[in-house]
Amino acid sequence: MHIEREETGNLTATLKVKLSPEDYSPGVEKALKEQRKTAVLPGFRPGQVPMSIIKKRVGRAVLVNEVERLIDANLRDYLHSNAIRVLGQPLPKNEDIPSNDWEQPGDFQFAYELGLAPSFEVDLSDRLGVEYPVAEITDELVQLEITDMQRRFGTVEDAEVSEEKDMLLGDLIELNADGSIKEGGIMNRATMSLEFIPDEASRKALTGKTKGDEVVVDPYKVSRDQEDLARMLGVDQDRVQQLEGNFLFRVAEIKRMLPVALGQELYDRVYGKDAVADEAGFRAKVKEGLENMFRRDSDRIFRRMVMKKLNENTPFELPDRFLKRWIRETSKNPVTPEQVEESYTEYANGLKRQLLEERVVEKYGLEAKGEEMDAFAKRYIVDQFMQYGMPIPEGEQLQQLTARILGDREQIGRIRGTIVEQKLITHFKALLSPKESKVSYEAFVNLAGTT
């Protein structure tokens, strides 16, 4: 097989592929012999069907499969051995290529268009001027956290009349359009925490109720999303998508959380026996915990800010025409050129961010290593067993569980992403020595959502 590369643009090229009978004949003959061994036709014993008949029946399909296999394997090998970094995958290019005769096979010629990854350098230095955002932990934030702790460590009791932060247990019953109970409809025991119901009118309608009261509710207004609603109704999400109309909610129980008082009992339950002796020490520990929690968010925001600044300072082009064609031809669902144009800018920006991060990882040697991924998977397994109070696996059992995780492509992707992200954060902080910038909680949340 002969492969010839022809440059067609700044970031595009064409690979011209030529196959001779010497390339594909051995594979075709082998496949035909295998077909003959298992062929069963009337008038012939198994395995004794004449080769001429086998070739007539499946010869072309076998030839096409073998040619496609050879091209795929050799193109991948050519790209790898010549260190050609492509975007997407090679696409067949039929212009100016003579027609191949599959009935009287001889030499075959094909051409494939390539979109090439751009080559660029990154300048990672303190000249980027990116500061490290730190959330300002105010007394108000500390008090909100303490109030939440008092509720989390409080006790639950039955209540007579529902209030705005109570939890209601009851039956959700599907109704007809006229308000009557739907025969054969959905009926399920559900729990509603009033403070988390997104619709204000629904919250008010369920407040001030007693055991046995009935309230007509819109199921979509008393749930966060379709997944939450499916759990409330005890059905799958496909059934949820078909729902129309209201439900009757019949109150069975009212539960109220009584917060634990601010005192030694709370201090001990949150931080352990006698770890904190007074309110001032407790508030200081809570503030320290919030600072540590927000510090992890600061790391992630800082990484995104650095990458955003690098993206602004590192302009490079993409093979846009090729990528638009690649999107059209490889999309799971048919897309029009107009649809591709409409979404291409967002796609291209995402691809540039990905290429930029890959370049930083490559330049500074920040890729996740095999032993790091193995260690990460083992720590994850141990943490999971500890969380549920189960005996921690060791030796062969731990290695088998690790191998199972690392055998899952999605799991590997998540583990690799986590390790690389942490390496990027550590490297950016060490190399850029960023100045800390205190921002309000509101500004910090905005940064987390927009950076």
C-alpha positions, 0 to 999 in steps of 0.5 A: 500500500502506498500513501502520499500526503498532499498539503491543501491549506494551512491546516488541511491536507489530503492523503492519497491511498493506493492499494494493489492486488498484492495488498488485499488479495491474501486477506480476501482469499483467507476470508473466502476460505473461512466462508466456504468452511461454514457455507451451507447450500442445497445440493452440496455437503457442508464445506464443499460449496465450490469457491466460484459460488462463494465468490459470486455470493459474498466476494464483493462484500468480502473485498470491500471489508478487507479494503476498508480494514486495510485502509483504516489500519494503515491510515492510523499507522501512518498518522502515528508514525509521522506524528500527524495530529488531526482534528476529528478523523479523515474524511473520504474525498471523492473529487478527482479520484478515478472510480474503482471497479469492484467487479474486476478489482485491480489497483484501488485509489482513495483520497482522505481529507485531513483537518490538522491540529494547529501548532502554537506556544503558550506563555505561562508567566506572572505577566498574565496578571491573574489574581487568586480570588478568595471569598470574604467570610463575613459574620453573616455567612458564619451565622448562616452556617451555624443555623444550618448546623443547628437544623442538621443536628436537631430533632424531628417531631410531629406537628399539628399544623404545617409551617413554611419549613416543615416536611409533609408526608402524604399521598399524591393521587393523579386527577382527571381534567375535571378534578376527579380521581383518575381510575388506574392513575398514579398514586404514591406516598411522597415527601415534600420539604416545603422550604425547597418547593420552587413555586411560591404559590404551591408553598403557600397552598401547603402551609397551614394544613393539618393531617387529612387535609387535601390540596390540589397541586401541579406536580411540576411546581412541587418538584425540582425537575423531571428526575425529582418528580419521577422519584416522588411519583414512583415512576420512570421519567418516560411516564413523567413526560406523559403527565398532564393535569394536576394531582391531589396531595392528601396530608398524612404526617407533618414533621418539623425539625427542631434545631439544637440549641447553640451550646456544648451539645452542638459543639461536641456533635459537630467537632467531637467531644470537648474539641470546642469549649465556648461560642467564640471558639465554635464560631472560629472553627466554623469560619475556618471550615468555610474558608477551607471549603471556599479555598477549594472553589478558589482553586477551580476558579483560579484555574479557569481564569488562567486558562481564559487569560491564556486563551485571550493571549494565544490566538490560533486558527482552526481548519473551519471548513473541514470541521464543519464538514466533519460535524455534518458527516459524523453527527448522530442526527442529520444536521443542515449546513445552516444548523452547523453554522449557527452552533459552530462558534460555540463548538470552535471556542470549546475546541480551542479551550481543549487544545490549549489545555492539552498544550499546557499539559504537554509542555509542562508534563502534567499528564496523569500517569498510570501509577497516579490513576491506580493510586487514585482509584484505590483511594476512591474505593477505600473512601467509599467503603469507609463512608458506609462503614464496611471493611476496607478491602486489601491485597487482591480484592482491592486490586480487582476492584481497582482493575474494574474501575480502570477498565471503564472508559468513563471512569478513566476519563473522570479520574484522569480529568481530576488528576490533571486539574489538580496538577494544573492548579498546583502548577499555576499557583507555583509558577504564577505566584498569584496575589490573593484578591478578597471578594464578597460572597456574592461576587465569588459566586458570580465568578464561580458561575461565569468564569 
